[in-house]
Structures are given as C-alpha cells and as structure tokens.
Amino acid sequence: MNSKRTRSQGFTLIELLVVMVIIGVLSGMAFAGYGAAMSMAHKAKEIGAGKSLMVAYLNYPADHDGELLAGYQPGASVTLPGGDVVSGPTAERYPWRLADYANLSVENTFFLNPAKQGGSNNTNLHYMVSLVPSLGLNAYCIGGYQTSSGYLAKADCVTNLQQVNSANVGQLIVFASAQLVQGKTTYEGNFIIKPSTMSGVTAAKDGSIGNVQPRYNGKAVVAYFDGHVEVNKPSELMDSRKWSPTATTADQKIKP
C-alpha cells in the first residue's frame, strides 16, 4: 500500500507550523502599521490642538490690556459649558480658564487621549482635564505660576506682552506634549511643563524632561509664542532662551 500523503490529504505538522508563523508575522506587520498610522493621526491632532491653543492664548491679552494668561491663578472660578461653576485647582490651572475665554472644546483641544488621561467617562472629568491636558503650559516663564505669596520663578517670568521681545517670539516655548508620573501611573498630559534648565529638573529614562513627553518617535509637539508649532527632540529644547524671555545664555539656570 502506498503510504505517501497526497496534497489533497492536508498539511503536515511542519507545514502547519510554517503557515502559523507566516500568519503571525503578517499580523504583526499589520498591527505595527496600524499603530504607526494611529500615532501619526494622534500627532496631527495634537499639532492642530497646539495651534488652537496658541490662537486662544494670544487672543487673551488682546482683551486684558496685554496681560498674559497665568498657568496657575489662586482664587479663580470658572463657569463650565454646562453651567456649573467650579473653583479650587480645577479652575486655578490654565485649561478651563482658557477654554472658558476662547470657547475651546475639551475633546479636540485639551483631552486628546482619554484612555491615557484618566478616561473620558471619569467622574472627576473636569478635575482631570485641568490636571492632565495633553499640552502643558510653560507657566513658570510665560504668564506666570501664581501662589498666595507671589509668582514662582519671578525673575525669569513675563506676565505682559510688553515684556516679550518681538524678535524672540519665534523660539519661545509656550505649550508642549506633556506627561504626569504618579507612582506607577503615567498620564499622557500635564497642565504644566518646566524649563529643561530649571534647578532640580533632570532628564528621565524615557527621554522626557521637565514634564515634556517625546511620545512621537522620540519627539514632542511644541507650540511657540508666534503661533507656529514644531515637533522637536528633547535635545532641541535644552536652551534657557527658549523657555524664558529674560534668559541671555543657553545654559542659564531658571530658579523656581
């Protein structure tokens, strides 16, 4: 009797294993391609958000005698889109105060990745939006981080348009992709970013520095004072003059 298997009798075990490996490789390639496409789409969305934030941020001083929006303002209160009035840290951080002024949407401007920012259905959504917006503000140097006793980093901070050198606005960082690390949890967002040359700020293992998260192939979305947006490596942000209009040298320390 002829014991040889014909093609019509099915695959051998080795052939089945080869097919499974091929399917696995193709699936991996497809998943990687999908992941890359999603990352590109998310980056494009964040670039658009950066441009929208800058339009709002630059419109604010036009109606406030040149005063820049503070990144943190004690005692602030805000009326949310639904009519609720919030105060405390939720209103004191920049997002809701800027959104209230410019009528910006939460989903398309501040909270771009709900799954990595506490969830869109979080019962503390208003608080989370204020704490971990995708783009953090360079508040220590632009607009100011106020406390009950005054501004932090006061010597390196500008609070009015008249204090900004028009020749320097194209390299002044205002917003950037941010992150907040709390224990083992990393949120893809933070309301504040810190100058890379600020005392006490060091680079992290993931390449982030001063809460700036390079989440797009080692780069972060960065919005500049003149309104344009770039995608930069952390190494391109290591210059005090990009953070503070008062800095005169690249390695000048910003004092918190």
N, C-alpha and C positions, 0 to 999 in steps of 0.2 A: 504493500500500500504506500502511495506517495504521501509523505507527511509534510511536505513543503506547503507553507501558507501562501495563498494567492492574495493579490491586492484587495480583492473583494471581501476577504475574510477579516478585514480590520487591521488596526495598528498593533505593532509590538509594543511592549512596555517602554523600550528605549525611545521609540518614535513618539509615543505619547508624552514622555518627559520633555523631548525636544520641542514639541508643539506648545506645551505649557510654558516653557522658558521663553519661547518667541512671543507668546501672548503676553507674558509678564513684562517683557522688555517693551513691547509696543504700548501696553497700558501705561507703563512708567513714562514713556516719552510723551504720550497724550496728556497725562496728568501734569508733567513738567511744563508742557506747552500751555495748558490751561492756567497753571499757576503763574506763569510768566505773563500771560495775557491779562489776568486779574490784577497783577501787580502794576502793569502799565496803565490799566484803566484807573486803578486807585491813585496812582501818581498823577495822572491827568486831572482827576477830580480834585486832588489836593492843590495842584497848581492853580486851578480855577478858584478854589476857595481862598488861596493866598491873595489872588488879585482882587477878589471881592472884599476881603478884609482890609486891604490897603485903600481901596476906594472909600470904604466907611471910615477908616482911621484918619484919612486925610480930609474927609468932609467934616469931621467933628470939630477941629479947630476953626474952621470957617465960620461956625456958629457960636464959638466960645472965645472970641477975641484972641485967637491964636493959641489958646490953651490946649495941650495935648491930653488925650485920654490916659488917665493913670491906670496902670496894670492892676493895682490894688488900692482901694479907696475906702477906709473905715467909715462906717455910718451910712453907707449908700443903701438906697432901696430902689427896687425896680418893679414895674408893673409888667407881668408876663403876658404873652399873646392871649391867653385865656381869661385874663382879667385879675389873676391872683397877684398879690403884692408880696414880694419876697425881700428879705433883708439879711443881715449877717453875711458870712463868707460867700453864700450863693450870689448875692448882689455885689459884694465888695470886690470880687475878682472881675476881670475885664469882660468875659463873654456876654453876659446878659445886659450889661450897660451899653456895650457896643451894638448888640442885636436890637435893643430897645430903640436906640437912636437911628439906626440905619435900616430897620425892618428886615434883618437878615434871617434866613431860615436856619433852623438848627441842623436839619438833616444834610443840607447841601453846603454848609459853611463851617460849622463847628464840630459836629459829631459825625465824622465821616466813616468810621468803622465801629458800629455799635458793639459787635461781638468782642472787640478788643478794648472797649472803653466802658464796660460795665453793663452792657445790654440796653437795647432801645426801650425795653419794657420795664426797666429798673424803676422801682417805686420811688427812688431818690433821683430820678432823671434830671430834674432841674439842678440839683446839687452836683451831680456827676458832670453835667455839661459845663458847669462853672469851674470844676476842678480839673477835668482832663479833656479839654478841646484838642482836636488833632494838632493845631498850630499854637505854640506857646508864644507869648509876647516878651520882648526884650525890655521888661518893665524897669529893671534896675537903672537902665541908662536912657530909655526913651519913655517919656510920660511920667515915670516915677512909680516907686513902690512905697506907698504911704503907710505910716504907723501912727499911733497916738502921739508919739514924740517927734514926728517929722519924717523926712524921706530917708530910706536906706540908700547907700552909695551916693549921697547928695552931691559930693564933689565931682562925680562922673556922670551926673544925670542932667538932662534937659527937660523942661516942662512946658516950653513955649516954642512956637515955630521960629520966633526971632532969635532963638539961641542956636539954631541949626544953620551951619554954613551951607549955602546953596550949592557950593562946588563939591560938597562931600556927600550929598544925599544919595547918590547912586551906589555907594558902598556901605551905607548904614543899615545894619540888620534890624528889622522890626519884628517879623514873625518867622518861625521855623518849625519843621516837623519835630514834635516833642514826645517825651515819654515820662511816665512816673513809675518808679520802682518802689513798691511797698512790700517788704519781706520777699516772699516767693512769687508775688504777683507783679506783672509788668503791664501797665496800661499804655495803649498807643495814643498818648496825649498828655499834656500838662499845660496849665494856664500860664506858666512862666518858664522862660529859658534864661540861663545865666551865661555871662561872658566867659569865654574859654580861659581868659586871663584873670578872672576874679580870684581873689585869695581863697584858697580852700577847694577850688574846683579842679578835679583831676579826670583824666580820661578813663572810661570804663573798658572792660574786656570786650564788649560788643562794639567798640569804636565810638560810642556816644560820649558827649562831653557837655556839661552844663545843661542837662536835660534834653539836649538836641539828639534826636534819634535818626541815624542814617539808615532808614529802613528800605531804601530803594537801591539795592546792589551797592551798599556802602555810601550812599549819598542821601542828603536830606533836602526837602523843599524849603527854600529860603526866600522870603519876601523883603524887599529893600524899600527904603524910605521914598524913593522916587516913583514907587509903584510897580517896578518890574520884579519878576520872580525868576529865580535860578534854581538849579539842582546842584548842590555843592557837596564836596567831601569835607569831613571834619577838619582836615589839614588846611582847607581853604578858608576856614573861619578863625584861624589862630592869629588874630591880629586885633589888638585893642581898638584900633581906629575904626574897625568895622562894627564895633559894639557901642562905643561912646564917642560922641562928637567932641568931647573935651580931651580925648587922648591924642597925644602928639607923637608917640612912638608905638611900634608894633607890639613890643613886649611890656608896655606899661601895665602895671597891676591895677585892677579895678578893686576898690575896697568896699566890701559890703557894709 
